[in-house]
Structures are given as C-alpha cells and as structure tokens.
Amino acid sequence: MPADFDLIVVGAGPAGGTAALQAAKAGMRVALIERHRLPRHKTCGGGVPMAVSAEVPHFDPQTHADCTIRFMRHTFRFDQPCMAPIQAPNDPPDFGLWCVRRHVFDHALTAAAVNTGAELFDGLTLETVEPASGAVQVQARNGLSGAPWRAVASFVIGADGANGVVGRQVGLRLSRTDAIAMEALVPHRWGVGHPSLRPDTIHLEYGAVRNGYAWVFPNAEQLNIGAGFLRAAHPLRGAAVREALIQTIRAYAAAMGLEPDGDRVRFRAHPLPVWSRRNTLDALNARVLLVGDAAALVKPLCGDGILNAVRSAALAVQCILEGQPAAYSSRLHSEIGTELQAASRLSALFYRLPGECFRYGVTRPTATRTAALLLNGRLKYREIAPRAMRRLMQAITGRRF
Ligand SMILES: Cc1cc2nc3c(=O)[nH]c(=O)nc-3n(C[C@H](O)[C@H](O)[C@H](O)COP(=O)(O)OP(=O)(O)OC[C@H]3O[C@@H](n4cnc5c(N)ncnc54)[C@H](O)[C@@H]3O)c2cc1C
C-alpha cells in the first residue's frame, strides 16, 4: 500500500516534538498528530536538564526557558534546610537545569519540527493502528467536528504519553510502576514569601510525602509547587491520594511564607509511568516504536521523564534512518534501561529510609552537584549507586560493608 507519510508521530510532547523534528531534518515526510489544539497544558514541574540540548541540536531550549537554575535547597519535613550550588566554580556550565512552562516549551519544539517540514495535525485523537501490507494504517478523529482522518505510513512512533493508546493498539503491554504527581501553579512576585524563593533556585522537600517528594520550581511570574508519590507501595488509594498531595502542596506553600489565593490555584494531577523493568517497545515488525512516557521511561528516583523522552525519540528516529528499527528496544535498554535499573535500586533505598538518606546523603557537600550530574546523565547511576548505598548503610549502622 503506498504510504502517505514515511513517519506518523502520535503526541506533541517533548518525545513527539523531538521525533518529528529529527525525522523531518533527515528529509522524511512526517505527520505529527496531537489530540489537543496547540499550545496545550501539560501537568509537569517543568525542570529540564540542559543535556536535552545535545539530543535536539536544531532547537535551543534555553530560549524557551523561564529560569536558569544555580542552586538547590533541600529540606526534610520543611526543616533542616540545606542550600548548595549546582556547579563548582570551574565546572562547565552545561549540566544545570532550566525551568520551563511546558505549554511554551512543547509548543516551541513542535513549531521547530513544523518549520523543518513536519506536518502538524492538532485536535486529532488517534484511535486505531493496524498493519497494512508492509506499512501501518492509522485512524484518528477530529475532536471538534468528529470527522475521521486516515493515513498510511511506513513507520509510527507512539509518543502519546502515560495514557497513550498506540502501545495498546499494537498489543504491547508494558510493565511499569504507576506513580502519580500533582502541580499547582501559584502566581508570584519575587520578594514575597521566604527569602530563599529566587528565580535561580529550586526547592526539594523529602519528608512530607511518603514514597515521594515535593518541589517548588520557579517560573517567570509564578511558582510551580508540586508533590508526587514515586513508588507503587504508597499507603493511600484513589481520592485519598489526591487529597494527600493537595495537603502537601498547601503545607509547602505555607512553609515558604506563601498564601496562595485558593480560587486562582488549580491542582492538577497526572500519572507518572515509572520504569520498572525492561520492556519490548516495538511491534508490527518494528514499524511501530514507543518512546517517552508511552514507553514508561520516567526515572524512578526523581520522577523526571523529559530527558529520556527526548533521548528515546532521537534514538527511535536514528534506528529507523539506519534501517534498524528492530534494534530499537535493545539499544534503548543498553543506553537508558541499565541506568534506570540502577536508579530503581537507589530509589528503593531512598524511599525506604528517607530521613537517613537525607541526613547522610542529600546534605553532603557534593550531593547537589552529583544530583545535577545524574539528572543530566553526565554521571551514571550504575557508577554511583553501589558506593552510595554502601556508604549509607555504613553511616546508618556504623558497620563496614
Ligand atoms: C506533576 C508532574 C511533574 C513532573 N515534573 C517533571 C520535571 O520537572 N522534569 C521532568 O523531566 N519530568 C517531569 N515530569 C514527567 C514529564 O512530564 C514526562 O516524563 C514528559 O512529559 C514525557 O514526555 P512525552 O512527550 O513522552 O509525553 P507527554 O508530554 O505526556 O506528551 C504526550 C502527548 O500525546 C498526546 N496524546 C495522548 N494521547 C493521544 C492520542 N490518542 N492521539 C493524539 N495525541 C495524543 C497528549 O495530548 C500529549 O500532548 C513530571 C510529571 C508530572 C505528572
């Protein structure tokens, strides 16, 4: 069957935008389908590791960031503050973090893909994905008019996030930990509230959420205050989860000297598909590949998923261009999966003993820089996890391991 497109990308988040941009840059005929009209909101802290730049060379994330982060301030149960710079004086400047508003960031990435030649179809919800004699047929529906949309492509990349349908359509049942996180966007004027609230500082709170953490991230004229349960074994279920996250966010705001106007603040929660073990991420003779949250690549320790979304998308396109789409799952595992495995082990210890890990790990003078290196993939979890775990157990028990 003749293909309308070389590649259909489903979902215009960081993963989909990257895939569409990289494929269009390589001369592929690309369709990018997005359920929402753009720009759309995405519930997220918006902390973006600078390493994203290297994965999307034709896009400058900094231009679309609100704040460049220089410091992290850590607390345990809103107490014992420990503030440290991300970089040492002679460090290169490229392993820090930016804080972005996701509707701005994602839209800019999508616009870059469109400017490079990708065709955007927003307001279209993908419904079915089927094999079509050596190609893939996709059916979607316009959210407003209800009109159907059909197209055939040589490849489909499922970048449709935590609740994506592409994987299910092609029979991929992924193993993942279903975590959840919530954000509240609080209008803010600098100078109001706790003096440590600054546009160059992120705040991380470890003791207030069991099996998770809370954050305050700066944006241009607002704060992104959030909390998440990162491990499946949290004791709450259903509405109680939402209520606990709202209470934590309110308590964090109060601890930072803020009194958000209840009517102007909206609490939004979204699933976090945290990596739990190696999955097969290709189907229909490797004509369909899953990337980003749709592939459950959120990191187990911090719940960050943007860098892996971008990395997996770039790798999927590379495998297609090299004529090796069937190699995608195993290459992804060796490049990202083994890291996620090590992060998962560290996360299990961290959330079992958060107080001890805070005291003997987070407050160490080098810990903030190490965290930034890990978030940027410049330091490997598998390099530090065994030593960090040994040190912690030694500090806690007083015995050598
Ligand atoms: C509260 C919270 C805070 C977070 N904070 C951070 C953070 O600070 N840093 C970080 O790195 N990560 C963070 N994450 C994780 C991060 O948001 C995700 O890992 C990231 O968005 C994954 O990108 P993606 O492109 O794979 O998916 P998404 O960004 O979810 O994009 C998927 C897109 O697919 C579209 N879509 C879905 N279904 C269909 C369909 N049927 N048809 C067409 N389109 C469809 C969606 O509308 C969406 O636009 C956070 C997550 C949450 C919930």
The ligand as an SDF file (V2000), in Angstrom:
LIG
                    3D

 53 58  0  0  0  0  0  0  0  0999 V2000
    3.2890   16.6230   38.1720 C   0  0  0  0  0  0  0  0  0  0  0  0
    4.4260   16.1720   37.2780 C   0  0  0  0  0  0  0  0  0  0  0  0
    5.6510   16.8150   37.3640 C   0  0  0  0  0  0  0  0  0  0  0  0
    6.7020   16.4360   36.5180 C   0  0  0  0  0  0  0  0  0  0  0  0
    7.8680   17.1450   36.5770 N   0  0  0  0  0  0  0  0  0  0  0  0
    8.8790   16.8310   35.7460 C   0  0  0  0  0  0  0  0  0  0  0  0
   10.0610   17.6030   35.7330 C   0  0  0  0  0  0  0  0  0  0  0  0
   10.1900   18.6010   36.4400 O   0  0  0  0  0  0  0  0  0  0  0  0
   11.0660   17.2310   34.8980 N   0  0  0  0  0  0  0  0  0  0  0  0
   10.9480   16.1350   34.0810 C   0  0  0  0  0  0  0  0  0  0  0  0
   11.9060   15.8180   33.3600 O   0  0  0  0  0  0  0  0  0  0  0  0
    9.8170   15.4060   34.0490 N   0  0  0  0  0  0  0  0  0  0  0  0
    8.7740   15.7330   34.8390 C   0  0  0  0  0  0  0  0  0  0  0  0
    7.6070   15.0220   34.7850 N   0  0  0  0  0  0  0  0  0  0  0  0
    7.4840   13.9440   33.7920 C   0  0  0  0  0  0  0  0  0  0  0  0
    7.2600   14.5590   32.4010 C   0  0  0  0  0  0  0  0  0  0  0  0
    6.1390   15.4120   32.4300 O   0  0  0  0  0  0  0  0  0  0  0  0
    7.0580   13.4700   31.3560 C   0  0  0  0  0  0  0  0  0  0  0  0
    8.0380   12.4810   31.5140 O   0  0  0  0  0  0  0  0  0  0  0  0
    7.1300   14.0510   29.9450 C   0  0  0  0  0  0  0  0  0  0  0  0
    6.0740   14.9370   29.7070 O   0  0  0  0  0  0  0  0  0  0  0  0
    7.0900   12.9240   28.9050 C   0  0  0  0  0  0  0  0  0  0  0  0
    7.0300   13.4780   27.6170 O   0  0  0  0  0  0  0  0  0  0  0  0
    6.2790   12.6920   26.4380 P   0  0  0  0  0  0  0  0  0  0  0  0
    6.4870   13.5080   25.2200 O   0  0  0  0  0  0  0  0  0  0  0  0
    6.6890   11.2690   26.4380 O   0  0  0  0  0  0  0  0  0  0  0  0
    4.7430   12.6760   26.8630 O   0  0  0  0  0  0  0  0  0  0  0  0
    3.7200   13.9230   27.0970 P   0  0  0  0  0  0  0  0  0  0  0  0
    4.4630   15.1410   27.4470 O   0  0  0  0  0  0  0  0  0  0  0  0
    2.6910   13.4110   28.0400 O   0  0  0  0  0  0  0  0  0  0  0  0
    3.0860   14.1160   25.6720 O   0  0  0  0  0  0  0  0  0  0  0  0
    2.1900   13.1730   25.1280 C   0  0  0  0  0  0  0  0  0  0  0  0
    1.2940   13.8910   24.1360 C   0  0  0  0  0  0  0  0  0  0  0  0
    0.4980   12.9170   23.4570 O   0  0  0  0  0  0  0  0  0  0  0  0
   -0.8140   13.4400   23.3020 C   0  0  0  0  0  0  0  0  0  0  0  0
   -1.7400   12.3140   23.1360 N   0  0  0  0  0  0  0  0  0  0  0  0
   -2.1050   11.4000   24.0590 C   0  0  0  0  0  0  0  0  0  0  0  0
   -2.9740   10.5170   23.5310 N   0  0  0  0  0  0  0  0  0  0  0  0
   -3.1630   10.8880   22.2350 C   0  0  0  0  0  0  0  0  0  0  0  0
   -3.9610   10.3740   21.1680 C   0  0  0  0  0  0  0  0  0  0  0  0
   -4.7480    9.2940   21.3270 N   0  0  0  0  0  0  0  0  0  0  0  0
   -3.9130   11.0000   19.9640 N   0  0  0  0  0  0  0  0  0  0  0  0
   -3.1180   12.0970   19.7820 C   0  0  0  0  0  0  0  0  0  0  0  0
   -2.3510   12.6300   20.7730 N   0  0  0  0  0  0  0  0  0  0  0  0
   -2.3700   12.0270   21.9760 C   0  0  0  0  0  0  0  0  0  0  0  0
   -1.0430   14.2040   24.5970 C   0  0  0  0  0  0  0  0  0  0  0  0
   -2.0890   15.1510   24.4720 O   0  0  0  0  0  0  0  0  0  0  0  0
    0.3250   14.8520   24.8110 C   0  0  0  0  0  0  0  0  0  0  0  0
    0.4080   16.1250   24.2120 O   0  0  0  0  0  0  0  0  0  0  0  0
    6.5340   15.3660   35.6050 C   0  0  0  0  0  0  0  0  0  0  0  0
    5.3030   14.7120   35.5300 C   0  0  0  0  0  0  0  0  0  0  0  0
    4.2530   15.1080   36.3530 C   0  0  0  0  0  0  0  0  0  0  0  0
    2.9270   14.3960   36.2420 C   0  0  0  0  0  0  0  0  0  0  0  0
  1  2  1  0
  2  3  1  0
  2 52  2  0
  3  4  2  0
  4  5  1  0
  4 50  1  0
  5  6  2  0
  6  7  1  0
  6 13  1  0
  7  8  2  0
  7  9  1  0
  9 10  1  0
 10 11  2  0
 10 12  1  0
 12 13  2  0
 13 14  1  0
 14 15  1  0
 14 50  1  0
 15 16  1  0
 16 17  1  0
 16 18  1  0
 18 19  1  0
 18 20  1  0
 20 21  1  0
 20 22  1  0
 22 23  1  0
 23 24  1  0
 24 25  2  0
 24 26  1  0
 24 27  1  0
 27 28  1  0
 28 29  2  0
 28 30  1  0
 28 31  1  0
 31 32  1  0
 32 33  1  0
 33 34  1  0
 33 48  1  0
 34 35  1  0
 35 36  1  0
 35 46  1  0
 36 37  1  0
 36 45  1  0
 37 38  2  0
 38 39  1  0
 39 40  1  0
 39 45  2  0
 40 41  1  0
 40 42  2  0
 42 43  1  0
 43 44  2  0
 44 45  1  0
 46 47  1  0
 46 48  1  0
 48 49  1  0
 50 51  2  0
 51 52  1  0
 52 53  1  0
M  END
$$$$
